[in-house]
Amino acid sequence: MRNVPTFNVEITVRPNDDDDTFETNLCCAFSRCGKTVEIDSDGPKTVQNVSCPEHGFLASFPHQVALVEFVRCLANKVLEMDGHPLIDEGAAFVVGDEQHRPEWVN
């Protein structure tokens, strides 16, 4: 498992080869904080604000699909470096406790 920092957000990726799934976690990379970020929004079609409980605002995305695509691209960089299969563009995703397919939130 590698960490890839960007925009003061760091991603960790854990592949589960048994069921072809991946767990991604976003953490604050500001001053090597490492705390899990919080994603605040009023729904999947609204602005997604990413913040650290200690350092505050880190990044913003216009909607959940943009956030998920950001996470997928970063995760794929990690997976590629480690020789794992990549996450497909149309893959289902879970944000918090809610599972979606990308086309459901467009």
PyRosetta script that sets phi, psi and omega in degrees:
from pyrosetta import init, pose_from_sequence

init()
pose = pose_from_sequence("MRNVPTFNVEITVRPNDDDDTFETNLCCAFSRCGKTVEIDSDGPKTVQNVSCPEHGFLASFPHQVALVEFVRCLANKVLEMDGHPLIDEGAAFVVGDEQHRPEWVN")
pose.set_psi(1, 128.5)
pose.set_omega(1, 178.3)
pose.set_phi(2, -116.5)
pose.set_psi(2, 159.2)
pose.set_omega(2, 175.0)
pose.set_phi(3, -110.0)
pose.set_psi(3, 137.8)
pose.set_omega(3, 176.3)
pose.set_phi(4, -124.1)
pose.set_psi(4, 111.1)
pose.set_omega(4, 179.1)
pose.set_phi(5, -87.6)
pose.set_psi(5, 144.4)
pose.set_omega(5, 172.7)
pose.set_phi(6, -162.3)
pose.set_psi(6, 142.1)
pose.set_omega(6, 179.2)
pose.set_phi(7, 51.0)
pose.set_psi(7, 38.1)
pose.set_omega(7, -176.7)
pose.set_phi(8, 59.9)
pose.set_psi(8, 20.6)
pose.set_omega(8, 174.8)
pose.set_phi(9, -122.6)
pose.set_psi(9, 132.7)
pose.set_omega(9, 179.8)
pose.set_phi(10, -115.6)
pose.set_psi(10, 140.2)
pose.set_omega(10, -179.9)
pose.set_phi(11, -114.4)
pose.set_psi(11, 139.7)
pose.set_omega(11, 169.4)
pose.set_phi(12, -118.5)
pose.set_psi(12, 144.7)
pose.set_omega(12, -177.2)
pose.set_phi(13, -129.7)
pose.set_psi(13, 129.6)
pose.set_omega(13, 175.4)
pose.set_phi(14, -121.2)
pose.set_psi(14, 108.7)
pose.set_omega(14, 176.8)
pose.set_phi(15, -78.0)
pose.set_psi(15, 143.8)
pose.set_omega(15, 172.9)
pose.set_phi(16, -116.1)
pose.set_psi(16, 94.8)
pose.set_omega(16, -175.6)
pose.set_phi(17, -66.7)
pose.set_psi(17, -22.1)
pose.set_omega(17, -179.5)
pose.set_phi(18, -64.6)
pose.set_psi(18, -37.3)
pose.set_omega(18, -178.8)
pose.set_phi(19, -124.6)
pose.set_psi(19, 17.0)
pose.set_omega(19, 177.5)
pose.set_phi(20, 54.0)
pose.set_psi(20, 42.8)
pose.set_omega(20, 175.8)
pose.set_phi(21, -119.8)
pose.set_psi(21, 169.8)
pose.set_omega(21, -179.3)
pose.set_phi(22, -137.5)
pose.set_psi(22, 142.0)
pose.set_omega(22, 172.1)
pose.set_phi(23, -110.4)
pose.set_psi(23, 125.1)
pose.set_omega(23, 176.8)
pose.set_phi(24, -116.8)
pose.set_psi(24, 142.3)
pose.set_omega(24, 177.3)
pose.set_phi(25, -130.3)
pose.set_psi(25, 134.5)
pose.set_omega(25, 176.7)
pose.set_phi(26, -104.0)
pose.set_psi(26, 131.5)
pose.set_omega(26, -179.8)
pose.set_phi(27, -130.3)
pose.set_psi(27, 158.7)
pose.set_omega(27, 176.8)
pose.set_phi(28, -72.7)
pose.set_psi(28, 127.9)
pose.set_omega(28, 178.3)
pose.set_phi(29, -102.1)
pose.set_psi(29, -0.5)
pose.set_omega(29, -179.8)
pose.set_phi(30, -65.3)
pose.set_psi(30, 120.3)
pose.set_omega(30, -179.0)
pose.set_phi(31, 51.9)
pose.set_psi(31, 34.9)
pose.set_omega(31, 179.4)
pose.set_phi(32, 56.9)
pose.set_psi(32, 37.3)
pose.set_omega(32, -176.9)
pose.set_phi(33, -59.2)
pose.set_psi(33, -58.1)
pose.set_omega(33, 177.6)
pose.set_phi(34, 83.4)
pose.set_psi(34, -0.6)
pose.set_omega(34, 179.3)
pose.set_phi(35, -74.2)
pose.set_psi(35, 144.1)
pose.set_omega(35, 177.7)
pose.set_phi(36, -63.2)
pose.set_psi(36, 133.0)
pose.set_omega(36, -179.0)
pose.set_phi(37, -78.0)
pose.set_psi(37, 161.8)
pose.set_omega(37, 174.9)
pose.set_phi(38, -111.3)
pose.set_psi(38, 142.0)
pose.set_omega(38, 177.7)
pose.set_phi(39, -114.7)
pose.set_psi(39, 117.5)
pose.set_omega(39, -178.9)
pose.set_phi(40, -110.7)
pose.set_psi(40, 133.8)
pose.set_omega(40, 176.0)
pose.set_phi(41, -162.2)
pose.set_psi(41, 170.1)
pose.set_omega(41, 174.9)
pose.set_phi(42, -103.2)
pose.set_psi(42, 20.8)
pose.set_omega(42, 178.9)
pose.set_phi(43, 137.0)
pose.set_psi(43, 170.2)
pose.set_omega(43, -174.4)
pose.set_phi(44, -65.7)
pose.set_psi(44, -23.1)
pose.set_omega(44, -178.5)
pose.set_phi(45, -96.8)
pose.set_psi(45, 8.3)
pose.set_omega(45, -179.1)
pose.set_phi(46, -110.8)
pose.set_psi(46, 173.2)
pose.set_omega(46, -179.9)
pose.set_phi(47, -58.7)
pose.set_psi(47, 136.2)
pose.set_omega(47, 178.5)
pose.set_phi(48, -108.1)
pose.set_psi(48, 110.3)
pose.set_omega(48, 179.8)
pose.set_phi(49, -98.1)
pose.set_psi(49, 128.2)
pose.set_omega(49, 179.7)
pose.set_phi(50, -105.1)
pose.set_psi(50, 125.3)
pose.set_omega(50, -178.3)
pose.set_phi(51, -141.4)
pose.set_psi(51, 157.3)
pose.set_omega(51, 177.2)
pose.set_phi(52, -99.5)
pose.set_psi(52, 138.3)
pose.set_omega(52, 178.3)
pose.set_phi(53, -60.3)
pose.set_psi(53, -25.0)
pose.set_omega(53, -179.2)
pose.set_phi(54, -98.2)
pose.set_psi(54, -41.7)
pose.set_omega(54, -172.8)
pose.set_phi(55, -100.7)
pose.set_psi(55, -5.8)
pose.set_omega(55, 178.4)
pose.set_phi(56, 80.8)
pose.set_psi(56, -150.6)
pose.set_omega(56, -173.5)
pose.set_phi(57, -58.4)
pose.set_psi(57, 133.8)
pose.set_omega(57, 178.2)
pose.set_phi(58, -119.5)
pose.set_psi(58, -39.8)
pose.set_omega(58, -176.0)
pose.set_phi(59, -162.4)
pose.set_psi(59, 164.2)
pose.set_omega(59, 179.0)
pose.set_phi(60, -141.2)
pose.set_psi(60, 145.4)
pose.set_omega(60, 179.1)
pose.set_phi(61, -131.5)
pose.set_psi(61, 145.1)
pose.set_omega(61, -173.5)
pose.set_phi(62, -66.2)
pose.set_psi(62, -24.5)
pose.set_omega(62, 179.3)
pose.set_phi(63, -164.8)
pose.set_psi(63, 173.3)
pose.set_omega(63, -175.0)
pose.set_phi(64, -64.8)
pose.set_psi(64, -35.0)
pose.set_omega(64, 179.5)
pose.set_phi(65, -61.5)
pose.set_psi(65, -39.7)
pose.set_omega(65, 178.5)
pose.set_phi(66, -65.7)
pose.set_psi(66, -41.2)
pose.set_omega(66, 176.9)
pose.set_phi(67, -62.3)
pose.set_psi(67, -45.4)
pose.set_omega(67, -179.3)
pose.set_phi(68, -64.1)
pose.set_psi(68, -39.4)
pose.set_omega(68, 179.1)
pose.set_phi(69, -66.5)
pose.set_psi(69, -39.3)
pose.set_omega(69, 174.9)
pose.set_phi(70, -58.7)
pose.set_psi(70, -48.2)
pose.set_omega(70, 180.0)
pose.set_phi(71, -63.6)
pose.set_psi(71, -43.7)
pose.set_omega(71, -179.4)
pose.set_phi(72, -61.3)
pose.set_psi(72, -44.9)
pose.set_omega(72, -179.3)
pose.set_phi(73, -64.4)
pose.set_psi(73, -43.4)
pose.set_omega(73, 177.5)
pose.set_phi(74, -65.2)
pose.set_psi(74, -42.9)
pose.set_omega(74, 179.4)
pose.set_phi(75, -61.3)
pose.set_psi(75, -40.8)
pose.set_omega(75, -179.9)
pose.set_phi(76, -64.4)
pose.set_psi(76, -31.9)
pose.set_omega(76, 175.1)
pose.set_phi(77, -62.2)
pose.set_psi(77, -44.0)
pose.set_omega(77, 178.9)
pose.set_phi(78, -65.7)
pose.set_psi(78, -47.2)
pose.set_omega(78, -177.9)
pose.set_phi(79, -62.0)
pose.set_psi(79, -41.1)
pose.set_omega(79, 180.0)
pose.set_phi(80, -63.7)
pose.set_psi(80, -41.9)
pose.set_omega(80, 179.4)
pose.set_phi(81, -61.7)
pose.set_psi(81, -33.2)
pose.set_omega(81, -177.1)
pose.set_phi(82, -95.5)
pose.set_psi(82, 3.6)
pose.set_omega(82, 176.1)
pose.set_phi(83, 76.7)
pose.set_psi(83, 21.7)
pose.set_omega(83, 178.3)
pose.set_phi(84, -93.2)
pose.set_psi(84, 159.1)
pose.set_omega(84, 172.4)
pose.set_phi(85, -61.5)
pose.set_psi(85, 152.2)
pose.set_omega(85, -178.0)
pose.set_phi(86, -90.1)
pose.set_psi(86, 160.8)
pose.set_omega(86, 177.2)
pose.set_phi(87, -81.4)
pose.set_psi(87, 125.8)
pose.set_omega(87, -179.9)
pose.set_phi(88, -68.5)
pose.set_psi(88, 152.0)
pose.set_omega(88, -178.8)
pose.set_phi(89, -59.4)
pose.set_psi(89, -37.7)
pose.set_omega(89, -176.8)
pose.set_phi(90, -93.5)
pose.set_psi(90, 15.3)
pose.set_omega(90, -175.5)
pose.set_phi(91, -66.4)
pose.set_psi(91, 146.0)
pose.set_omega(91, 173.9)
pose.set_phi(92, -66.6)
pose.set_psi(92, 156.3)
pose.set_omega(92, -179.1)
pose.set_phi(93, -144.0)
pose.set_psi(93, 159.6)
pose.set_omega(93, 176.7)
pose.set_phi(94, -123.8)
pose.set_psi(94, 126.1)
pose.set_omega(94, 173.1)
pose.set_phi(95, -116.3)
pose.set_psi(95, 112.1)
pose.set_omega(95, -174.3)
pose.set_phi(96, 68.1)
pose.set_psi(96, -122.5)
pose.set_omega(96, -178.8)
pose.set_phi(97, -102.6)
pose.set_psi(97, 0.9)
pose.set_omega(97, -175.6)
pose.set_phi(98, -104.3)
pose.set_psi(98, 131.4)
pose.set_omega(98, 178.2)
pose.set_phi(99, -103.8)
pose.set_psi(99, 139.4)
pose.set_omega(99, -176.6)
pose.set_phi(100, -140.9)
pose.set_psi(100, 161.2)
pose.set_omega(100, 163.3)
pose.set_phi(101, -106.6)
pose.set_psi(101, 141.3)
pose.set_omega(101, -175.3)
pose.set_phi(102, -52.8)
pose.set_psi(102, -36.8)
pose.set_omega(102, -177.0)
pose.set_phi(103, -69.3)
pose.set_psi(103, -17.7)
pose.set_omega(103, -179.7)
pose.set_phi(104, -73.3)
pose.set_psi(104, -23.1)
pose.set_omega(104, -175.8)
pose.set_phi(105, -107.5)
pose.set_psi(105, 5.0)
pose.set_omega(105, 176.8)
pose.set_phi(106, -77.7)
pose.dump_pdb("model.pdb")
